[in-house]
């Protein structure tokens, strides 16, 4: 291992997380051949294969799984050292890694752009995944802060709500659910739903709504992309239950509408979350305060009538790992 480089370890960590060299290349701003070359060089140094390749399918070998545990520790320790030294440099030249659930990508990049107007020298990296992937990244110290709708309950975090998060049933124009009056929840049983994948916060909220109204709604298919789901709804494949923060442009264009249904929108909260086991850098701490101060007004400005009434004051998560009810 003495000749292994940090670049190789970072490439391996990204490829192991995505199990897709193309996605790792996009995350690291490399080409797929460059990622493959770095992996081959690392495997040559170690003398053992790290990935099993069957066509386009990639999986970790047993050696790769063991190595990944240590690589994550190495990279997390380096990140902690960088954050500690950043306190001597101050906010002007910090590095910030923000994780977000895929639903939050409709507003977090714009919020970050606004933040960088005040702090142009802060280097920002974004990581997008579903809730389960984001919790893993928090546990492995791969992100400084996470923007999500349901904070983890099995680790010690500080989870602070900064804005209301409405979810509802979306349909194409002219759909029977748009009859002009609030439909009873039972009316949804007549239509097939296109739903998010297990592990998604949106999926959990949809299941919660069904439990609340004792429903067992029919499913057409599962998809792991909000964009794909929206296209499927517009094409008439079915209806869906999504965050209303994902459909701003489609509503303005008249391509989708929100069905008036009993108990909807289901209003949850957006949280900014960080692990209590990790020391925040000045850049991360400053962005945290920025989100808490400007997040709600920013969403109200950009989503207008879709944004519900203000939420309660932020409440930090207890040190025992439990979090506020969302």
TINULUM-945958 format. One record per atom (N, C-alpha, C, CB): x, y, z. Coordinates in steps of 0.1 Angstrom, whole numbers, plus 5000, padded with zeros to 4 digits. Glycine has a CB too. Layout:
! residues N
XYZ;...
This chain:
! residues 326
500849885000;500050005000;500850135000;499150005012;502250125001;503050245003;503050334991;504450205007;502750284979;502850364967;501450404963;503450294956;500350374971;499050414967;498850564969;497950334976;498150624960;497950774961;496650804967;498150844948;496450924972;495150974977;494250984966;495351104984;494651024954;493851034942;493150894939;494551084930;493950794940;493450654938;492450614948;494550554937;492650654960;491750624971;490450694969;492350654985;490450824965;489250904963;488450844951;489651054960;489150804941;488450744929;487850614933;489450724917;488550534941;488050404945;486750424954;489050324953;486850524963;485750544972;484450594964;486050654983;484650674955;483550724947;482950604938;483950834938;483850524932;483350414924;482650314932;484550354916;483150294944;482550194953;481150244958;483450164965;480950374960;479750424964;478650414953;479850574969;479050444941;478150454930;477950314923;478550554920;479050224924;479150104917;478850134902;478150004922;479450244897;479250284883;480350384880;477850354881;481250344871;482450424869;482050554862;483450344860;480950554854;480550674847;480050774857;479450644837;479250734867;478850824877;479950884886;477750764886;480950794889;482050834897;482850934889;482950714900;482950914876;483751014867;483051154867;483850964853;481751154866;481051284867;481251354880;479551264864;481151274891;481351334904;482651394906;481051224915;483751324901;485151364903;485651454891;486051244904;484751484881;485151564870;486251504862;485551714874;486151374860;487151294852;486351224841;487851194861;487151164832;486551084822;486450934827;487351084808;485450854822;485350714826;486650634824;484250644819;487350654813;488650584811;489650624822;489250614797;489650754826;490550794837;490250724850;490550944839;488950704853;488550634865;489050494864;487050644867;488750424853;489150284851;490650274853;488750234837;491450364847;492950364848;493350374863;493550474840;492750464871;493150474885;492750354893;492350594891;491650284890;491250164896;492250054893;489750124893;492550044880;493549934876;494849954883;493749944861;495350084884;496650104890;496550074905;497050254889;495450104912;495250064926;495249914928;493950124932;494549844919;494449694920;495849634917;493549644909;496649704908;498049654906;498949674919;498649724894;498749784925;499549814937;499149714948;499249954942;497849674949;497449584960;497649444956;495949614963;497649414943;497849274939;496549194939;498849214947;495449254941;494149184942;493049264935;493749144956;492049194929;490949274922;490049334933;490149184913;489549454930;488649524939;487249524934;489149664941;487049504921;485749504915;485549384907;485449634907;484349334907;483949234897;483149294886;483149114904;483549274874;482849334862;482249234854;483949414854;480949244852;480149154843;479349244834;479249064852;479849264822;479249364813;479249504819;477749314810;478149564820;478049694826;477849694841;476949774819;477649574847;477449564861;478749554868;476549434864;478849634879;480049644887;479649614902;480749774885;480449534908;480249504922;481649494929;479349374925;481649514942;482849504950;483149354953;482749584963;484449324952;484949194957;485049194972;486349154950;485249084978;485449084993;486649174997;485648934998;487749164989;488849254991;488449404990;490049224981;487649434980;487249574979;486349614990;486449584966;485549534996;484649565007;485549595019;483649455010;486549515022;487449535033;488249665032;488349415035;488749685020;489549805017;488649935019;490149805003;487449925015;486550045015;486450095030;485150015009;486350005039;486250045053;487350135057;486149925062;488650095053;489850175057;489950295049;491050085055;489550295036;489650415028;488750525033;489250375013;487550485037;486650585043;487150645055;485250525046;487850565064;488450625076;489550715072;489050505085;490350685062;491550765058;490950905053;492350695047;490050895044;489451015038;488751105048;488550985026;488051045058;487351115068;488351185077;486451025076;489451115081;490451175089;491151295082;491551075093;491351285069;491951395062;490951515061;492351355048;489751485059;488751585059;488651655073;487351535055;488651585084;488651645097;489851735099;488551535108;491051685094;492251765096;492151895088;493451685091;491551885076;491352005067;490452105074;490851965053;489352055080;488352135087;488952205099;487152055091;489852135106;490452195118;491452305114;491252085126;492152275103;493152385098;492352495092;494052325088;491152475087;490352585081;490052685091;489152525075;489952645104;489652745114;490752845116;489452675128;491952805112;493052905112;493052995100;494452835113;492552935089;492453015076;491253115076;492352925064;490153075084;488953155084;488053115072;489253295083;486853185071;485853145062;486253175047;484553215065;487153265045;487453315032;487853205022;488453425032;488453105027;489053005018;488752865022;490553015017;487452835026;487052705031;486552615020;486052725041;486352495025;485752385016;484452335022;486752275013;483452315014;482152285019;481552165011;481152405019;481152065017;480551945010;479151935016;481351815012;478151955007;476751955011;476051835004;476052085007;475451745012;474651635007;473151675007;474851505015;472451624998;471051654997;470251534991;470751784989;469051514996;468151424989;467851474976;466951394998;467451384966;467251424952;466151534951;466951304944;465151524960;464051624959;464551764962;462951584969;465651774970;466151904974;466951974963;466951894986;467251894952;468051954942;467352064934;468551844932;466052074936;465252184929;465452314936;463852144929;466052324948;466252454953;467652474960;465252484964;468252364964;469552384972;470652444963;470052244977;470852404950;471852474942;471652624941;471852414928;470452664940;470152814939;470452874953;468752834935;470152804964;470452864977;472052874979;469852774988;472752774974;474152774974;474752884966;474752644970;474152914954;474653024946;474453154953;473853024932;473353174960;473153294968;474153304979;471753294973;474553194985;475553194996;476853234990;475553055002;477253184979;478553214973;478653354968;478853114962;477553424967;477653564964;478353644975;476253624961;478053594987;478653654999;480053595002;477753645011;480253464998;481553395002;482053334989;481253295013;482553414979;482853354966;484053264966;483153474957;484953264977;486153184977;485853044984;487253254983;484653024988;484352894994;484152784983;483052895003;484952684984;484852574974;483652484978;486152494973;482752464969;481552384972;481452254964;480252474970;481152144971;480852024964;479451974968;481951914967;478751924958;477351874961;477351724959;476351934952;476551654968;476351514967;474851484968;477151434978;474351414958;472851384957;472551234958;472351444943;471551204966;471151064968;469851054974;472250984975;469350934977;468150924985;468450924999;467350794981;467450915008;467650945022;468650845028;466350925030;468550715024;469450615030;470850635026;469050475025;471150675013;472450705009;473050825016;472450734994;472250925019;472651045026;473051015041;471651155025;472250925047;472550885061;473950815061;471450795067;474150735052;475450665051;476550765049;475450565040;476350865041;477450965039;477651045052;477051065028;476651075059;476751145072;477551055082;475451185078;477250925082;477950835091;479450825088;477250705091;479750835075;481150815071;481850945069;481150745057;481251055074;481851195073;482151235059;483051205082;481351185049;481651225035;480951355032;481051115026;480051405040;479451535038;479551615051;477951525033;479651745050;479651835062;478251855067;480251975058;477351885058;475851905061;475051835051;475552065061;473851805056;472851735047;471551805047;472651585051;470951825036;469551885035;468651765032;469551995024;467651745041;466851625040;465451645047;467451505045;464551565044;463251575050;463051495063;462151545041;463751385065;463651305077;465051275082;462951165073;465451335093;466851315098;466951175103;467051415110;468151125104;468350985109;468050975124;469850945106;467550865128;467250845142;468250745149;465850785143;469150695141;470050595147;471550645148;470050465139;471650775148;472950835150;472750975157;473750845137;473851025164;473751155170;473851265160;474751165182;472851345158;472851455149;472351575155;472151415136;472651685149;471951815151;471051835139;472951935154;469751825141;468751835130;467851955132;467951705128;468052065124;467352185126;466352215114;468352305128;465052225117;464152255106;464252405101;462652235110;464252425088;464352565083;463252605074;465652575076;462352515069;461252545061;460252435060;461752585046;459052475057;457952375055;458152295042;456552435056;457752175041;457952085029;456652025026;459051985032;455952075016;454652015012;454751905002;453752125007;453951795004;453951684994;452451664991;454551555000;452251624978;450851604974;450751514962;450151734971;449551494957;449251414945;449351504933;447951344946;450151464923;450251534911;449651454899;451751564907;448951534890;448151474879;448351554867;446651454883;448051494855;448051584843;446851664842;448251494830;446851774834;445651854832;444451774827;445951974823;443251814832;442051744828;441851614835;442151714814;442651574845;442451454852;441151454861;443651424861;440451334862;439251334870;439351384885;438751194871;440551374890;440751424904;440751584905;442151384910;440651644893;440551794893;439151834890;441451844882;438151774897;436751804895;436351934901;435951694900;437152004908;436752134914;436452134928;435652184906;436452014935;436152014949;437251914955;434751964952;437351924969;438351844975;437751694975;438551884990;438551604969;438251464968;438551394982;438951404957;437651294985;438051214997;439251134994;436851125001;439951095005;441151015003;440850884996;441850985016;439750824998;439350694992;439250704977;438050654997;439050824971;438950844957;440250804950;438550984953;441350814957;442650784951;442850644947;443850824961;441950554953;442050414950;441650374936;441250334960;441050474929;440650444915;441850464905;439550534911;442950504910;444050544900;445350474904;444250694900;446150434894;447450374897;448450474900;447850294885;449350444909;450450544914;451750504909;450450554929;452550604904;453950584901;454750634913;454350664888;455450554920;456050594933;457550584933;455450494944;458150654943;459550654945;460050514951;460050764954;461350494950;461850364954;461950354970;463250344948;462050234975;462250224990;463550294994;462350074994;463550355006;464750435010;464550585007;465950385004;463550614999;463250754996;462350815007;462650774982;462650945011;461851015021;460451035015;462451145025;460351055002;459051074996;458150944997;459151114981;458850834995;458150704996;457650685010;459050584992;458450725020;458050705034;456850795037;459250735043;456850915032;455751005034;454450955028;456051155029;454550895016;453450835009;452850725017;453850784995;453750635022;453250525030;452650575043;454450435034;453150685049;452550745061;451150795058;453450855066;450950855047;449650905043;448650795042;449750995030;449050685036;448150565034;447750505048;448850465025;448750505057;448450445070;447450535077;449750435079;447650675076;446750765083;445350755078;447250905080;445150725065;443750715060;443350575057;443650805047;444150475061;443850335060;443650295045;442650295068;444550335037;444450315022;445550205018;444750445015;445250145007;446150055001;446050084986;445849895004;446750184982;446650244968;447450154958;447150384968;446850134946;447450054936;448650124930;446450024925;449650044927;450950094922;451150044908;452150044931;451550144899;451850104885;453250064884;451550234876;454150144889;455550114889;456350194899;456150134875;457650154901;458550234910;459550304901;459150144920;459950424905;461050494898;461950564908;460550584887;463250574905;464150644915;464450784911;465350564917;463650844902;463950974897;462651064897;464650974883;462751174903;461551264903;461251314888;461751394911;462351334881;462151384867;461451274858;463451414861;461851154860;461251044852;459751024856;461950914854;459551034869;458151024874;457251134868;458051034890;457751254868;456951364863;456651344848;457751504864;457651294840;457451264826;456351154824;458751234819;456451054833;455450944832;454050994835;455850834842;453951084845;452551144848;452051224837;452651224861;452951304831;452551384819;452151304808;453651484815;452751184806;452451094795;451151014798;453550994793;450551024810;449350954813;449550814818;448550944801;450750774823;450950644828;450250624842;452450614830;450050734849;449450724862;449550854870;450050614870;449250854882;449450974891;450550944900;448051014898;450951044908;452051024917;451951114929;453451054910;452751074939;452851154952;454251204953;452451064965;454351334952;455751394951;455751524960;456151424937;456951564963;457151694969;456751804959;458651714973;455951904964;455552014955;456652104952;454452084962;457852084958;458952164955;459652114942;459952174966;459152004937;459851944925;459051984912;459851794926;457952054913;457052074901;456752214898;455751994904;457652304903;457352454901;457252484886;458452534907;458252444878;458252474864;457052414856;459552434857;456752284860;455652224853;454252284857;455552074858;454152334869;452952404872;452752534865;452852434888;453852614864;453852734856;453552714841;455252804858;454052604836;453852574822;452452504819;454952484817;451752464830;450452394828;450552254824;449652464818;451752194827;451952054823;451551954834;453452034820;451452004846;451051924858;450152004867;452251864865;449351944875;448552014884;448551934897;447152034879;448152004908;448151934922;446651904924;448752034933;446351784927;444951734929;444551784943;444851584927;443351844945;442851874958;442251754965;441751984957;442951694974;442551564980;442651584996;443551454976;441651525002;441651525017;442951495023;440551425022;443351585033;444551565040;445851605033;444651415044;445651665021;446851705014;446751855011;446951625000;447951925009;449251865010;449651815024;450251965005;450451715024;451051665036;452251745039;451451505035;452251825050;453251925052;454351865062;452752055057;455551845057;456651805066;457651925066;457351675060;458851895070;459851995072;461151965065;460152025087;461852065060;463152055055;464152075067;463452155044;465151985068;466152005079;467552025073;466051875088;468352095080;469752095078;470352015089;470352245077;471151915086;471551815095;473151795095;470951675092;473751785106;475151745107;475351655118;476051875109;476451575117;476751475127;477451545139;477651365121;477051505151;477651565163;479051505165;476751535175;479351405158;480751345159;481751415151;480751195155;481251515143;482151585133;482251725137;481751565119;483451785137;483651925139;483451995126;485151955144;482552095126;482252165114;483252275111;480852235115;483652285098;484552385094;483852525094;485052355079;484652635094;483952765093;483052775082;485052875093;483452725070;482552735058;481252665061;483252675046;481252545067;480052465069;479252535080;480452325074;479852585090;479052645101;478352775095;479952685113;479052845087;478452965081;477352935072;479553045073;477452825064;476352785055;475152745063;476852675045;475452675074;474352625083;473552745088;474952545095;474252845093;473452965097;472753035086;474453065104;473353035074;472753095062;471453025058;473753085050;471452895059;470252815056;469152845066;470552665055;469552845079;468552875089;467953015088;469152855103;468753105084;468253245083;467453275070;469453335084;467953215059;467353255046;466553145039;468453295037;466553015044;465952905037;464452925035;466252785045;463752965046;462252975045;461853085035;461652995058;462453205037;462153315028;462453285014;462753445033;463553215011;464053174998;462953084991;465353104998;462552984999;461552894993;460152964990;461252775002;459853055000;458553134998;458653224985;458253215010;459853274983;460053364971;460053284958;461453434973;460553164959;460653084946;459452994944;461853004947;458652954954;457552864952;456252924956;457752744961;456253044961;455053124963;453953044970;454453164950;452753034963;451552974970;451852824974;450452984960;452852764968;453052624972;453752614986;453952554961;454252724990;454952725003;453952745014;456152825004;453752645024;452752665034;453152765045;452552535041;452452775055;452752875066;454052845072;451652865076;454652945079;455952925085;455952805095;456453055092;457152745097;457352635106;457652695120;458452545102;457752605130;458152645143;459652675143;457852535153;460152735155;461552765156;462352635155;461752835169;463652645150;464452525149;464752465163;465852565143;464752325163;465052255175;466152155172;463752175180;467152165180;468352075178;468051935183;469552125185;468651835176;468451695180;469151665193;468951605169;468651585202;469351545214;470551465211;468351465223;471551465220;472751395218;472651245218;473751445228;471551195222;471351045222;471050995208;470351005232;470951075198;470651035185;469251045180;471150895184;468351075189;466951085185;466751225179;465951075197;465751245171;465451365164;464051415166;465751355149;463751545163;462451595164;461451515155;462351745162;460251505158;459251445150;459051535137;457951425157;459151475125;458951555113;457551545107;460051525103;
